[in-house]
Amino acid sequence: MNEQHNPWFDATVQQLNDPQNQRVWSVIVSLFGDLAQEKGAQISGSALTRIITPMGIKPEAIRVALHRLRKDGWIESSRAGRASVHYLTEYGRNQSAAVTPRIYERHAAAPSEWHLLIAEDGAGQATLDEVLLLPSYVAVNRTAALGHGPMPRNLDDLMAAGVSSIAVPEWLKLRLFPEHLRDACAALQLDLKKISAPPAGLTPAQTGTLRTLLVHRWRRVVLRHPDLPPGFHPADWAGESCRALVFALLDKLPRPDLTALDGLSE
């Protein structure tokens, strides 16, 4: 089935698309994370095709990406009559759930309780590296990390100090929010400012396309920097104004019901 022609939809897809950085498997992860993350949720192969091909991605590339995701344990596929259906594995659901709060948080976290961890050069580096895997920590340099929340215990090979106030130098701001990330955020903000309100009559698949593109672009910004209050942001960081634009558009594109997406047979 061909989706009805809609000039606004075509223009908005072009505005949100990022073909130079388009990894199809990652687009599919964004799609399932937004539309079908819950246990038991599944999307047919034909629905996936109708959602993804308007982005300029060919069905052959979708099949290759699904094969990779199955191999990596993210997605499982089965047959339902003549149609194929795809769904997240438990691993895939857990991985999606782990980042969902950050992707869909409408207001950036603004922690007020901080502590500093310092490792001896060499000896304590392995312990500090393990700590930096936690989402509440950011690296200051190779031997120091800043964390929010109470100071951890049982880190005997690290120096730990509570911090009551923080002066953030420009070099640290630029390290936490590097130029390529600031540019990606500014580009998304500019694209969103050019998009008018959605018209009536979008099909469920068209809504799925737009939500997937929007979540995918935003996800590639918000998951590449730590949640930090404004005092850590460089002067040209557009993250919070971009966040507001993302959710203003998402609110106008309600998540389509999966039965509406999958109602057509392959």
N, C-alpha and C positions, 0 to 999 in steps of 0.2 A: 504493500500500500504506500502511495506517495503522500507525504504530508502536504496540507494545503499551503499554497504560496502566501507568504506574509513578508512584505518588504521590510517591516520593522525587525522581524526576527532575523532575516538575512543580514541586515546591517549590524544588528547587535552581536550576532555570532562573529562577524568579521572584526568587530571592535574588541571583543573579549578574547578572541583566539590568539594563541601565541605559538605559531607553527614552528618557529626556530627552536623552541625548547619543549617540544611536544613528545613526551615519552608515552606511548599508548597504554602501557601497563599501568603507569602512574595515573593517567586519566581515568582508567577503569577503577582503580583504588578509590579515587575521589568520588566517582559515581556511586559505588556501593556504599562508601562511608556516609554519603548524604542521603541516598534514596533507599537503601536496603541493608542497613546495618544490623537490624534486629534478627534474633534467631528465628529461623523459619521463613524469612523474607527471601524471595527469589525473583529473578528477572529472566525472561526468555531471551534466546539468542536474537530473535527478530526485534524485540524491544531495544536491546543493546545496539543493534545496527541502526535503528531509527534515531536513537539518541546521539550516537557518536559520529555517524557518517556526515552530518551537516558541518562538522568541524574540519572536513577535508581529509578524514581518515578512511582508508579503504577497508572493506570487509576482510580482506586477506590479512591486513595488519591487526585487526581486532582478533582474528583467530590465533595469530602468532602470540599476541599479548596474553590471551586467555591460556594458551598452552604454558607460557612462562609462569603465570600466576598459579596454575595448578601444580606445576613442578615445584614452585617455591612454597606450596602449602597454604596459599591465601584463599584460593577459590576451588570449589568442586563443581562438577557439571554432571547432569544426568539427562535422561530422556523422559519426556512426558508425551506419550504418543509419538507423533512425528516431529514434535518440537524439542529443542534442547533448552534446558533451564540451567541457570548458574546462580550460585549462592556462596556467601562467605563461609569459610571453615571456622571452627572455634578459634583457631589462631588468628585468622583474618579479622574476626569480630573483636578479639581482644586488642589487636594492634590498632584497629580503628577507634575503639572506645578509649584507648590511652591518649589519643590526641584530640578527640572530639571536644573536650572542654575548652581547649585553647583555640580551636578553630571557630567555635560558635560563641565564645565569650564576647559579650557586647561592650564590656568595659575592661580595659587592661588591668591586671593585678597591680596593686600599689602597696607592696609590703613595707612595713615600718621597722621591723625588728631584724637586725643584721648581725652577722659575725664573719670574721676573717680567719681563714685557715692558711697556715704557712708550712711548707714542707722543706726539710733539709734537701739541698740539691743532690739528688741521687737516691739517698736512703728512703725518704718518705714519698718519693714520686709515685710509686705504684699505688699507695693508699690514696693520695690526692687524685690520681686518675680515676679510681673507683668512685670517689665522692662526686667527681664531676659528671658521672653518668646520671646523677639524680637531677630532676628538673629544677630544683630550688638553688642550684649552684651555677655560677659563671666563672670562667677563668679570668684572672687578672693578668697573670703571666705564667711562665712555666712552673713556678713553685708556689703560687698563691691563688686562692679562690675565695670568692665572696658568696655567702649564702644568706638566705632569709629564713626567719624562724628561729627557734631555740638552738643553742649550740649543741652539736652532737656529743655523745660520750664515747668512751672506748676507742679514741683515736690518739693513742699515746705517742705515736711518732710524728704527730702534727702539732704545731702551736696553734691554739685557738684563742681568739679575743673577741669579746662582744663589742659592737660598734653602735654608739648612740647617735652619731651624726656622720654624714659622709660628704666629702667634697670630691666630685667626680671630674678629673681632668679631661681635656679634649681628646688626648690620645687614647684614653680608655673608651670614651664614647664612640670614637671612630673604629676602635677594635671590635666593640660589641655590635655596632651597626655599620658594617663596611660599605664601601661605595656601591658595589654591585647590588646590594640589598636595598640601599636607599634609592637607587635608580629604578629597581623593579617595583618598589612601592609607589614611587612618584608616577611611574608609567601607568600602573593600575588606577591610581587616583585620577589621572588625566583621562583615561579611557572611560571611567565611570561617570565623570562629569559630562561626557558627550552623549550619554544614553538617556533618552527621554523615558517617560513612564510607559510601561507595557500596555499595549492595546488589548481590548477584549478579543476573545476568540482564539487564543493560543491553544494548541492541542497539548495533551499530557506529555507527549514525547518532546515537543518543542520546549515546554517548560523544563523538562528533564535535561535537555541539552544546555539551556541557559544556566540552570542551577549548577550543573556539573562544571561548566566553564568558569563560572564565577567562584565557586568553592575551590576549584583547582588553582586558579590564579591567586586567591587569597591564602590558601594553604601553603603555597610555595613562598609566601612572604612571612606569614605569622609563625610558621614552624622553624624558621631559620634565624630567629633571634630570641633571646630570653625575655620573659615577662618582667619588665622593669618600669619603675615610676618615671615621670617626665624628667626628673633631674639627671637621668642617665641618657636622655635622647640628644643626639646632635641637633643643631639648629634647623637643619633641612630635613629632619625625619618627618614623613607625612603619615606615619602609621595610624594615629588615632583619627585623623580626618578621613583617611582611607577606610578604616574600620566602619565608620558611620555610613559611608556611601555603600559599602558592601551590604550591610544589613538593611539599609533603606531599599535596595533593589531586591534582596532576598525576600523581604516581607511582601513585596508585590508579586512574587513568583512562588505561591504556596506549593509545598512539596506534593507532587501528584500521587494519587493512589496507585499502588502497584497493579491492582486489578485492571485499572484503566490502561496502564502501559502494556500489560501482557494479555489484554483481551483479544488481540488479533492473532490468528494462527500463523505459523511460519509457512 
